[in-house]
């Protein structure tokens, strides 16, 4: 899953520092974030009026024009339940931060340990969304829920997709799916396969077994990476 995060600060250098913290978190936790950046509350509101698919708004408070707290109060007055995280150099607004149900209030400079704890809490408060992918067969286009996909197998220039609901022959090659599918959920154990980590039952040094008892070969070169991804994925699930 990729969370969409809006970063709001009237200082570009602060936005860049926040992105750096998020990138560090991504690498340490095998998750993904996508960013929107805004230098004013007014610019954010203009965007938000058209598209509300934002998972987290990270915002400064002291800004020219409408400040961050005024923006948060407006969003709550309008009944928006967007997650809010204040990152600011001032302690004056801590009480008001709780009044608008902010996840937390982080003081600048942003310390890594505190940031990680807050983003951990954000992830627990924000359930993973059911993501889908659109595939094309020789006869139709089909929307598949990623969680239902067990494996994808190269079949010449096409791809055989095995799901909990049946098998589909997509006219696109395996490489195109490798570009589309999240590395959080899918791993490549062999040059001819992509496998859903959530559907793996067990792994040996030569093969892996899926929940439907099918067996997929594991390349010797890729075994370590696949094994680590499998362990990390299920460790994350247990933590949730």
N, C-alpha and C positions, 0 to 999 in steps of 0.2 A: 504494500500500500504506500502511496505517496500523499503526505499531508500538505495542504496548501496553506502557507503561512504569509500573512501580510505584515511587512515591517514598516513602521511609521515613525520617522524621526526627521527633523529639519536639518540634521547634520549628516551628510553622506558618509563621513568617516565612521559614525556610530552604526549606521546600517551595515557597512562593510564588516565591522567588528562582530555584529550579531550574526551575520552570515557565516563568519569564521567559526563561531561557537556551534552553530547548527551543523556545519560541515564536520567538525570534530565529533559531534554527537552521532551523526550518520555513520561515520567510520567505526566508531566504538560499539554501535548497537545494531548495525546492519539494517537500518531503516532509511527512508527517503523523504526529503522535503522539497517542495517547489515554492518559489518565492515571488511575491509581488512587493514592490517597494513604492513608498509614498513619502513626499517631503512636507505634506500638510494634511490636516484633518479634512479640509475642503476637497482635496484631490481624492482622498480615500472615499469620502461620501459620494462623490460623483461616480466612482467606479462601483461602489457597493449598491447604488441605486439600480444598477443594471444586472449585477451578478453577485449573489450572496453565497456562493459556494466556497467560502473561506473557513478553514478549520480553526485558525488561531490568528488573533490580531495582537502583535507585539508593538507596544506604543510608548513613546516618550510622553511626558506631561507638559513641561514648559516648552511651548512652541509659539511662533508668531500666529496671529489670527486665533482661531478656535484652539484651545489647548487640549491635551489628551484626555484630561478628566472630563471636560465639557463634552467631548466626543463620546466618551464612554457613557455618560449620563443620558445623552441623547439616544444612543443605541438602545439602552435599557428602557427609556421612556417609550420608544417605538416597539418594544417587546421583542427585540432581536436577542437570541440566546448565544451569539457568537462568543467563543472563549476569548478572554482578555488577559494579557500579561503586561504589566507595567514595568518598564526598564527606564529608570530615571536617576538623576543625580540629586534629587530632593526627597527628604523624608516627610515633608509637610502634608502630603496627601494620603498617607497610609490608611487612615480611618475611612476616608472616602473610597479608597480602593476596595475595601471590603463591602462597602455599601452597594457598589456596582457588580459585586460577585466576581471580582477578578480572581484568577487562579493564584496569582502571587504578585509580589511587589519586589523587584530586584534592583538594588542600587548599583550605579556605575562606579568604577569599572566592574564589568560582569565577571564574577569568579566562576571558573569551570565547575567546581563541585556543586555550588548552589544552582547553577544553570541546569546541570544534569538532573538534579533532584526535581526541579520544577517541570522539566520536559518529561521526565518519567511520569509525574502526576498527570500532566496533560494527556499523555498517551492512554493512561488508565481511564481518564474521563471521556475519551473520544474513541468509541468502539471502531474497529476496522470496518470499512464499508465493503459491501459486496461489489467486487469489480467484475466487469464483463469485457469480452472481446468479441468483435464481429468477424466471422469467418465466411469464406465464400466457397461453395462446392460447385460442381458442374451444373447443378440445377437450381440452387437457391443460396440466399444469404442467411446465416443463422447467428443469433447472439448466444454466447456461452458464458455462464458464470465461471470465473476462474477457479473457484473452490471445487467445482465439479470435475475439473480436468485432472486425470491421472498422469497421462503421458502424451508426448508428441513424438512421432517417429518419421524420419525422412523416408520418402518413398519416391525415388527419382527426383523429379522437380516438384513433387507434391508432398503433402504431409498427412499422415494418418493420426487423427486426434482421438484418443480413448478417454471417455468421460464416464461418470457414474450412470449416465442415461443412455449410453450407447457409443458407437464409433462413427466418425465423420471423416470423409476424404476431402481435405481442403486443397484448392488448386495452387495455393502459395507454397513456396519452399520453406524448409525448416528455418533457414536463416532469417526470414522475414519475421517469424514468430519470436526468435531469439532477441531481435531488436525491440519487440513490443512488450514482451513479458517481463515482469519485475524480477530482479535477481533476489529479492526478499523471499519469493515464493517458489521460483523455478530454478533448477540446477541442471547443468549439462554433464551427465555421468559418462557420456560416450558421444563421439562426433555425430551419431545418427539419432540421438534422443535428447529430449528435454523432459524433466520429471518434476511433478509437483511435490515439494518437500513435505507438505501436510499429508500426502497420500502414501508416504514411504513407511513400511512396517519394520523392515530391518535391512541392514547393509552388511555384506561380506566384502572381502577384497576383490572378488571377481564379479559379483552380482548384487543387485538390490531387489527387494521384494515389495510390491505395492499392496495396498489394503485389499485389492481384489485377487491377490495371490499370483498375479502375473510377475514375471521375472525380467529384469532389464540388465544388460551387461554393463559393467563398470570398467572403464579404461584404467590400466595400471597408472598411467600418468595423471589421471584426474581423481584417483581414489581419495587421496588426502584432503583435497578441496571439498569433495562431496561429503565425506565423513564429517568434516568440521562444520559444514553448512547444516547438515542434518542435526548434529548435536546442538549447535547454536539456535536453530529454529525451535526445537522442542524445549530448550532451556528458557527461551523467551516466552513460549506459550505457558510454561509452568509459572513463571513470574507474574503473568497476567492473571 
